[in-house]
Amino acid sequence: MSKKNNLNENLKKLSETAEWFESREDVDVEEGLKKVKEAVEIIKESKKRLKEIENEFEKVKKELDTDEEEAK
C-alpha cells in the first residue's frame, strides 16, 4: 500500500473484505485472520489520511480568513 493512499480505494478494499466474509458459509479461520489484519491496516491508513485532509482544510480555511482580514 502506498504512502499517499486513496480513500476511495481503501473503502473499496474494505467493502471487498466485508463481502468476502458475507459470501462464506464456513470461514477459514487463518484466512479470516489475514483478511482482518489487512482491514485493520487499511483503516489505520485511512484514519491517517483523513487527519491529513482535515489539516489541509484547516490550512485553507486559515488562508481564506487571513485574506478576508487583509481585504478589510
Residue frames as a rotation matrix with the C-alpha (Angstrom) as fourth column:
MET 1
0.570 0.821 0.000 0.00
0.821 -0.570 0.000 0.00
0.000 0.000 -1.000 0.00
SER 2
-0.124 -0.646 0.753 1.29
0.631 -0.637 -0.442 3.40
0.766 0.421 0.487 -0.94
LYS 3
-0.769 -0.253 -0.587 2.01
0.624 -0.498 -0.602 6.25
-0.140 -0.829 0.541 1.43
LYS 4
-0.774 0.554 -0.307 -0.46
-0.571 -0.820 -0.040 8.54
-0.274 0.144 0.951 -0.35
ASN 5
-0.810 0.491 0.321 -3.38
0.498 0.865 -0.067 6.19
-0.310 0.105 -0.945 -0.08
ASN 6
-0.762 0.641 0.090 -6.61
-0.339 -0.514 0.788 6.84
0.551 0.570 0.609 -1.86
LEU 7
-0.687 0.530 0.496 -9.61
-0.539 0.087 -0.838 6.82
-0.487 -0.843 0.226 0.46
ASN 8
0.311 0.837 -0.451 -11.92
-0.940 0.199 -0.279 5.58
-0.143 0.511 0.848 -2.29
GLU 9
-0.041 -0.420 -0.907 -9.61
-0.512 0.788 -0.341 2.65
0.858 0.450 -0.248 -2.99
ASN 10
-0.929 -0.333 0.160 -9.40
-0.287 0.379 -0.880 1.88
0.233 -0.863 -0.448 0.71
LEU 11
-0.278 0.911 0.305 -13.18
-0.781 -0.029 -0.624 1.92
-0.560 -0.412 0.719 1.07
LYS 12
0.396 0.374 -0.839 -13.45
-0.845 0.506 -0.173 -0.41
0.359 0.777 0.516 -1.91
LYS 13
-0.477 -0.668 -0.570 -10.93
-0.326 0.738 -0.591 -2.81
0.816 -0.096 -0.570 -0.35
LEU 14
-0.879 0.197 0.434 -12.81
-0.414 0.134 -0.900 -2.78
-0.235 -0.971 -0.036 2.96
SER 15
0.129 0.977 -0.168 -16.07
-0.926 0.058 -0.373 -3.42
-0.355 0.204 0.912 1.14
GLU 16
0.176 -0.155 -0.972 -14.48
-0.656 0.718 -0.233 -6.34
0.734 0.678 0.025 -0.70
THR 17
-0.856 -0.513 -0.072 -13.27
-0.257 0.542 -0.800 -7.76
0.449 -0.666 -0.595 2.61
ALA 18
-0.524 0.747 0.408 -16.75
-0.641 -0.031 -0.767 -7.47
-0.560 -0.664 0.496 4.12
GLU 19
0.385 0.669 -0.636 -18.24
-0.922 0.306 -0.236 -9.15
0.037 0.678 0.735 1.05
TRP 20
-0.365 -0.605 -0.708 -15.67
-0.504 0.767 -0.396 -11.95
0.783 0.213 -0.585 1.34
PHE 21
-0.963 0.011 0.271 -16.86
-0.246 0.385 -0.889 -12.70
-0.114 -0.923 -0.368 4.88
GLU 22
-0.187 0.982 0.023 -20.53
-0.743 -0.126 -0.657 -12.41
-0.642 -0.140 0.754 3.93
SER 23
0.264 0.291 -0.920 -20.17
-0.922 0.357 -0.151 -14.75
0.285 0.887 0.363 0.97
ARG 24
-0.653 -0.587 -0.478 -18.70
-0.397 0.803 -0.444 -17.60
0.645 -0.100 -0.758 3.04
GLU 25
0.595 0.784 -0.175 -20.81
-0.295 0.416 0.860 -20.17
0.747 -0.460 0.479 4.77
ASP 26
0.824 -0.471 -0.315 -17.72
0.533 0.455 0.714 -21.54
-0.193 -0.756 0.626 6.50
VAL 27
0.811 -0.568 0.140 -14.83
-0.481 -0.783 -0.394 -19.14
0.333 0.252 -0.908 7.01
ASP 28
0.376 -0.815 -0.441 -11.29
0.646 0.572 -0.505 -20.45
0.664 -0.095 0.741 7.09
VAL 29
0.862 0.021 -0.507 -10.04
0.456 -0.469 0.756 -19.05
-0.222 -0.883 -0.414 10.40
GLU 30
-0.104 -0.987 -0.125 -6.49
0.704 -0.162 0.691 -18.47
-0.702 -0.016 0.712 9.17
GLU 31
-0.520 -0.024 0.854 -7.64
0.780 -0.421 0.463 -16.73
0.349 0.907 0.238 6.01
GLY 32
0.574 0.804 0.153 -10.19
0.615 -0.547 0.568 -14.73
0.540 -0.232 -0.809 8.02
LEU 33
0.561 -0.462 -0.687 -7.46
0.580 -0.374 0.724 -13.56
-0.591 -0.804 0.058 10.40
LYS 34
-0.529 -0.778 0.339 -5.34
0.771 -0.273 0.576 -12.49
-0.356 0.565 0.744 7.44
LYS 35
-0.155 0.573 0.805 -8.27
0.715 -0.498 0.491 -10.51
0.682 0.651 -0.332 6.00
VAL 36
0.812 0.475 -0.338 -8.95
0.566 -0.504 0.652 -8.83
0.140 -0.721 -0.679 9.36
LYS 37
0.124 -0.857 -0.500 -5.30
0.651 -0.309 0.693 -7.82
-0.748 -0.412 0.520 9.76
GLU 38
-0.642 -0.310 0.701 -5.30
0.760 -0.376 0.530 -6.35
0.099 0.873 0.477 6.24
ALA 39
0.282 0.850 0.446 -8.51
0.658 -0.509 0.554 -4.45
0.698 0.137 -0.703 7.02
VAL 40
0.685 -0.086 -0.723 -7.00
0.636 -0.412 0.652 -3.04
-0.354 -0.907 -0.227 10.22
GLU 41
-0.417 -0.905 -0.083 -4.02
0.683 -0.373 0.628 -1.69
-0.599 0.205 0.774 8.26
ILE 42
-0.466 0.337 0.818 -6.34
0.703 -0.421 0.574 -0.13
0.537 0.842 -0.041 5.69
ILE 43
0.652 0.748 -0.121 -8.37
0.643 -0.462 0.611 1.50
0.401 -0.477 -0.782 8.47
LYS 44
0.312 -0.630 -0.711 -5.21
0.664 -0.392 0.637 2.88
-0.680 -0.671 0.296 10.11
GLU 45
-0.704 -0.589 0.398 -4.03
0.680 -0.396 0.617 4.32
-0.206 0.705 0.679 6.79
SER 46
-0.104 0.769 0.631 -7.45
0.705 -0.390 0.592 5.82
0.701 0.506 -0.502 6.13
LYS 47
0.734 0.347 -0.585 -7.59
0.676 -0.456 0.578 7.47
-0.066 -0.820 -0.569 9.55
LYS 48
-0.162 -0.887 -0.432 -4.14
0.637 -0.428 0.641 8.94
-0.753 -0.171 0.635 8.97
ARG 49
-0.734 -0.085 0.674 -5.13
0.651 -0.370 0.662 10.24
0.193 0.925 0.327 5.54
LEU 50
0.336 0.924 0.184 -8.35
0.749 -0.381 0.542 11.70
0.570 -0.044 -0.820 6.90
LYS 51
0.525 -0.239 -0.817 -6.33
0.637 -0.526 0.564 13.60
-0.564 -0.816 -0.124 9.52
GLU 52
-0.617 -0.782 0.086 -4.03
0.603 -0.400 0.691 14.90
-0.506 0.478 0.718 6.76
ILE 53
-0.403 0.566 0.720 -7.05
0.701 -0.315 0.640 16.05
0.588 0.762 -0.270 4.77
GLU 54
0.639 0.638 -0.430 -8.53
0.758 -0.424 0.496 17.72
0.134 -0.643 -0.754 7.84
ASN 55
0.065 -0.721 -0.690 -5.25
0.585 -0.532 0.612 19.58
-0.808 -0.443 0.387 8.38
GLU 56
-0.776 -0.318 0.545 -5.23
0.630 -0.334 0.701 20.68
-0.041 0.887 0.459 4.72
PHE 57
0.125 0.907 0.402 -8.78
0.752 -0.351 0.558 22.02
0.647 0.233 -0.726 5.07
GLU 58
0.638 0.065 -0.768 -7.79
0.685 -0.503 0.527 23.91
-0.352 -0.862 -0.365 8.22
LYS 59
-0.439 -0.878 -0.192 -4.81
0.601 -0.446 0.663 25.42
-0.668 0.176 0.723 6.41
VAL 60
-0.616 0.291 0.732 -7.01
0.650 -0.337 0.681 26.55
0.445 0.895 0.019 3.51
LYS 61
0.501 0.853 -0.146 -9.56
0.766 -0.360 0.532 27.99
0.401 -0.378 -0.834 5.96
LYS 62
0.306 -0.468 -0.829 -6.84
0.647 -0.536 0.542 29.96
-0.698 -0.702 0.139 7.76
GLU 63
-0.762 -0.589 0.269 -5.55
0.576 -0.428 0.696 31.31
-0.295 0.685 0.666 4.45
LEU 64
-0.221 0.786 0.578 -9.07
0.700 -0.286 0.655 32.34
0.680 0.549 -0.487 3.49
ASP 65
0.660 0.459 -0.594 -9.64
0.751 -0.421 0.509 34.01
-0.017 -0.782 -0.623 6.86
THR 66
-0.166 -0.826 -0.539 -6.32
0.619 -0.513 0.595 35.84
-0.768 -0.235 0.596 6.53
ASP 67
-0.779 -0.087 0.621 -7.20
0.605 -0.367 0.707 37.03
0.167 0.926 0.338 3.03
GLU 68
0.231 0.948 0.217 -10.60
0.741 -0.316 0.592 38.28
0.631 0.024 -0.776 4.25
GLU 69
0.535 -0.096 -0.839 -8.99
0.711 -0.485 0.509 40.15
-0.456 -0.869 -0.191 7.16
GLU 70
-0.543 -0.830 -0.125 -6.47
0.573 -0.475 0.668 41.78
-0.614 0.291 0.734 4.82
ALA 71
-0.527 0.417 0.740 -9.26
0.712 -0.259 0.653 42.85
0.464 0.871 -0.160 2.47
LYS 72
0.475 0.784 -0.399 -10.98
0.873 -0.362 0.327 44.84
0.111 -0.504 -0.857 5.25
